[in-house]
Amino acid sequence: MKYVSPLSEVELSTLRALYKFHPLAQVRSRAHGILLSHQGFRLQEIATILFLTRQSISTFFDAWESMGLAGLYDKPKSGRPRCLSSEEETFVGEAIQQEPRSIKRVLTLLAEQSHKWISPSTLKRVLKRARLSWKRARKSLKSKRDETRFRQAQQRIEQFALRERQGDIDLRYFDEAGFTLDPYVPYAWQPEGEIIEIPAAKSSRLNVLGFMNTKNHFTSFIFEDSIDADIVVACFDEFSRNLQKKTIVIIDNATIHKSKKFKAQIGKWYQCGLLIRFLPTYSPELNLIEILWRKIKYEWMPFSAYQSLKHLNQALEHILKNFGSEYKIQFAEQKC
């Protein structure tokens, strides 16, 4: 059994005061532990009371025996103190919200405020401690849309998704996307001092039209020609011939989709079991096929695809053919 040496009245009085009033939690805890040992509590009992390990209790007992009151305090830790105080770090956080793209501007504001000059790398560490990260900003159309109509459409799509999970319908998202030899350059891990260079060239455009659902089923059509209403109608005609069940297609308000030729066919497709549901304007996030286009352009398309239009076509066909097996998207379940 391990106990501290008997305590004098002065030590008892001091330890009681430390246990009750010291601002540091670890000092209060250690003073409490020594008092418990003096009262006859065993090491394991003290560890249980203080939510510590036996080894931790034994260690500060040894420090008490060898150094007295000084043994209750942690030794000064190695390392340089932080360059900025908590108030200055708060100022930096507020400044970066006003100048989110310019570290130099924030450094200048900090110097004007506190007369401290720190390096950009130090500022980046401060920002990371504040849980900020350098990443791509997103374009948004939220300010232009009708929020009431957006919420209503969102609720309708959630209801359609529920019916799809119940097996009543097939819910598809339709859109067009273009691919050229002018690449969408993503971020990539690269050796220090080296840069990955991706070939870039002007080229004709490969247009993909597709019907996608959240089960990673995808029906696609690729064209090198410009897309007009006749082509879109032809794709819908072909898709409507192979329906397995009642199908709802979510579609945006592109000019082609609102053309007279396209609208004239909606009744015919309805007779085939295909229903068209238009999204409110400026609501691209409700069309989940947009996720697929981003995945292809920024993640799945290999750099080698940009060597020639032939390579681009082959890579694109490979991705589209293997979507659902080699290439998958984990969609979050939509809830009503």
WODA-V241333 format. One record per backbone hydrogen bond with DSSP energy under -0.5 kcal/mol. CO is the residue of the C=O (numbers start at 1). NH is the residue of the N-H. E is the energy in kcal/mol with one decimal. If there is no record, write none. Layout:
BEGIN
CO | NH | E
CO | NH | E
END
This chain:
BEGIN
1 | 3 | -0.5
8 | 12 | -2.7
9 | 13 | -2.5
10 | 14 | -2.5
11 | 15 | -2.9
12 | 16 | -2.3
13 | 17 | -1.9
14 | 18 | -2.4
15 | 19 | -2.7
16 | 20 | -1.8
17 | 21 | -2.7
18 | 22 | -1.7
24 | 28 | -2.0
25 | 29 | -2.5
26 | 30 | -2.1
27 | 31 | -2.5
28 | 32 | -2.1
29 | 33 | -2.2
30 | 34 | -2.1
31 | 35 | -2.1
32 | 36 | -2.3
33 | 37 | -2.1
34 | 38 | -2.3
35 | 39 | -1.3
36 | 41 | -2.3
37 | 40 | -1.5
42 | 46 | -2.4
43 | 47 | -2.3
44 | 48 | -2.0
45 | 49 | -2.2
46 | 50 | -2.6
47 | 51 | -0.8
47 | 52 | -2.2
53 | 57 | -2.0
54 | 58 | -2.7
55 | 59 | -2.3
56 | 60 | -2.0
57 | 61 | -1.7
58 | 62 | -2.1
59 | 63 | -2.0
60 | 64 | -2.0
61 | 65 | -2.4
62 | 66 | -2.0
63 | 67 | -2.6
64 | 68 | -2.0
67 | 70 | -1.1
68 | 71 | -1.6
69 | 72 | -1.9
70 | 73 | -1.3
85 | 89 | -2.4
86 | 90 | -2.0
87 | 91 | -2.1
88 | 92 | -2.2
89 | 93 | -2.2
90 | 94 | -2.0
91 | 95 | -2.5
92 | 96 | -2.5
93 | 97 | -0.9
94 | 98 | -1.0
95 | 99 | -2.0
99 | 102 | -1.2
101 | 103 | -0.6
102 | 106 | -1.4
103 | 107 | -2.5
104 | 108 | -2.0
105 | 109 | -2.3
106 | 110 | -2.5
107 | 111 | -2.2
108 | 112 | -2.2
109 | 113 | -2.0
110 | 114 | -3.2
110 | 116 | -0.6
111 | 115 | -1.7
116 | 118 | -0.5
119 | 123 | -2.2
120 | 124 | -2.3
121 | 125 | -1.7
122 | 126 | -2.0
123 | 127 | -2.4
124 | 128 | -2.2
125 | 129 | -2.1
126 | 130 | -1.3
127 | 132 | -2.1
128 | 131 | -1.9
133 | 135 | -0.7
141 | 144 | -1.8
141 | 145 | -0.8
142 | 145 | -0.7
145 | 147 | -0.8
146 | 150 | -2.3
147 | 151 | -2.4
148 | 152 | -2.1
149 | 153 | -2.4
150 | 154 | -2.4
151 | 155 | -2.2
152 | 156 | -2.1
153 | 157 | -2.4
154 | 158 | -2.0
155 | 159 | -1.9
156 | 160 | -2.4
157 | 161 | -2.7
158 | 162 | -1.9
159 | 163 | -2.1
160 | 164 | -2.2
161 | 165 | -2.3
162 | 166 | -1.6
163 | 168 | -2.4
163 | 169 | -0.7
164 | 167 | -1.4
169 | 171 | -0.5
170 | 172 | -0.6
170 | 248 | -2.3
172 | 250 | -3.1
173 | 212 | -2.3
175 | 210 | -2.0
177 | 208 | -3.1
179 | 206 | -3.0
181 | 183 | -1.1
181 | 201 | -1.0
183 | 185 | -0.9
184 | 186 | -0.6
191 | 194 | -2.2
195 | 197 | -0.6
196 | 198 | -0.5
205 | 207 | -0.6
206 | 179 | -2.2
207 | 223 | -2.6
208 | 177 | -2.1
209 | 221 | -2.3
210 | 175 | -1.3
210 | 212 | -0.5
211 | 219 | -2.3
212 | 173 | -2.9
213 | 216 | -1.3
217 | 213 | -1.9
218 | 220 | -0.5
219 | 211 | -2.6
221 | 209 | -2.7
223 | 207 | -3.4
226 | 228 | -0.5
228 | 232 | -2.0
229 | 233 | -2.6
230 | 234 | -2.1
231 | 235 | -2.2
232 | 236 | -2.2
233 | 237 | -2.5
234 | 238 | -2.4
235 | 239 | -2.6
236 | 240 | -2.6
237 | 241 | -0.9
238 | 241 | -0.7
239 | 242 | -1.4
240 | 243 | -0.8
246 | 170 | -2.2
247 | 275 | -3.0
248 | 172 | -3.2
248 | 250 | -0.5
249 | 277 | -2.7
250 | 174 | -2.8
251 | 279 | -2.3
254 | 258 | -1.2
255 | 258 | -0.5
256 | 259 | -1.2
259 | 263 | -2.5
260 | 264 | -2.0
262 | 265 | -1.5
263 | 266 | -1.0
265 | 269 | -2.3
266 | 270 | -2.0
267 | 271 | -1.6
268 | 272 | -0.8
269 | 272 | -0.5
269 | 274 | -2.7
270 | 273 | -1.4
273 | 247 | -3.1
273 | 275 | -0.5
275 | 249 | -3.1
277 | 251 | -2.1
280 | 283 | -0.6
283 | 286 | -1.6
284 | 287 | -1.5
286 | 288 | -1.0
287 | 290 | -2.1
288 | 291 | -1.4
288 | 292 | -0.7
289 | 293 | -1.9
290 | 294 | -2.0
291 | 295 | -2.4
292 | 296 | -2.5
293 | 297 | -2.5
294 | 298 | -2.8
295 | 299 | -1.9
295 | 300 | -2.9
296 | 301 | -2.1
302 | 305 | -1.6
303 | 306 | -1.6
304 | 307 | -1.4
305 | 308 | -0.6
308 | 312 | -2.3
309 | 313 | -2.5
310 | 314 | -2.4
311 | 315 | -2.6
312 | 316 | -2.5
313 | 317 | -2.5
314 | 318 | -2.3
315 | 319 | -2.1
316 | 320 | -2.5
317 | 321 | -2.6
318 | 322 | -1.8
320 | 323 | -0.7
322 | 325 | -1.9
322 | 326 | -1.1
322 | 327 | -1.9
327 | 324 | -4.1
329 | 331 | -1.0
END
